[in-house]
Amino acid sequence: MGIFDKIFKKEKPDIAILVDGPNIIRKSFGIDLNEVKREVSKYGNIRVARVYLDQYASDKLIEAMVNQGFETKTTTGDVDVTMAIEGMEYVLDPNIDILAFMTRDTDYLPVLVKAKARGKKTMIIATDFGFSAALRNSADTVLLVKGRGVVEKSENQSEVSKFL
């Protein structure tokens, strides 16, 4: 290992967390995004924290997201396409080691599959309500938010690694 490698060696993985705002940010779920960031940061350094919102998001919601340290991205249509495309950008970004999606549905399953195929670790942050089993089983790590301050963690093993 050369001097350059010693100086610039990563100690913790870098994480991009992408939040499906219309799908997951609801009063009824009682999600504390600061708590989510604390939990995710246990796995590495959060380099990207972005919330995707639709054109109906209120100014108060946008301000609340910014105050919690998230960049907001407002789309004119469904946020899924924009979030999936930007998710693929992070799959291809050599500076991101873990791709985390905060969502409950399978819209981002193809991105997770590509991320894993490219050697990235994947994480899903979701609530119990309406959480897709396919999504739960596809990510390396699942953080299940069960209310303020309560996060259940699980690590998935691939079918192949169970036999090694």
Secondary structure, 3 states (H helix, E strand, C coil): CCHHHHHHCCCCCEEEEEEEHHHHCCHHHCCCHHHHHHHHHCCCEEEEEEEEEECCCCHHHHHHHHHCCCEEEEECCCHHHHHHHHHHHHHHCCCCCEEEEECCCHHHHHHHHHHHHCCCEEEEEEECCCCCHHHHHHCCEEEEECCCCCEEEEECCCCCHHHC
